[in-house]
Structure formats: structure tokens, C-alpha cells
Amino acid sequence: MALTEVKVIDKIEVVETGHVQVREATKIERDGVEIAKTYHRWSFEPASDVSTMPANVQAICAAAWTPEVIAAYQAQVEASRP
């Protein structure tokens, strides 16, 4: 009976504001059958440093964070300041 731990990025979402939400699942398997799963989530605002994230997350951020998206997000942040 072998227990293994497997971590995978199982969800990457881009929301209306340009934020990228990432979910990592940690699966515990016994003899190849999943017996438990937990999640860890991150959220990145446009133009964040994602250099430590896996390549698939970096690629989606690069595609989603166009100069227009970054400018719109920065304008929204500025407009919400008192």
C-alpha cells in the first residue's frame, strides 16, 4: 500500500477586472486511487510578478494582461482612492 502526494494546478481563471485566480489541488492517493484532496488558491492583479508560478500560469497572465487591461485596472484603482 503506497501513499503518494500529487500537486497540480487544476484551475486558472481570468475575471472581469483582469485578476487571474489560480487553484492548486493537492491529492493524496493510495495505490493510484485518490483518498483526499485539499486546495490552495492565489489571486494576481494585472501586471503582478508571476515569475515563480508554473509556465501555464505565466502564459495565461501574459495573454490576459494586455496594456489595455493593465491601464483599465490602474485607472479603476486610482478612481477608488479617497
Secondary structure, DSSP 8 states (H G I E B T S, - for coil): --EEEEEEEEEEEE-TTS-EEEEEEEEEEETTEEEEEEEEEEEE-TT---TTS-HHHHHHHHHH--HHHHHHHHHHHHHH--
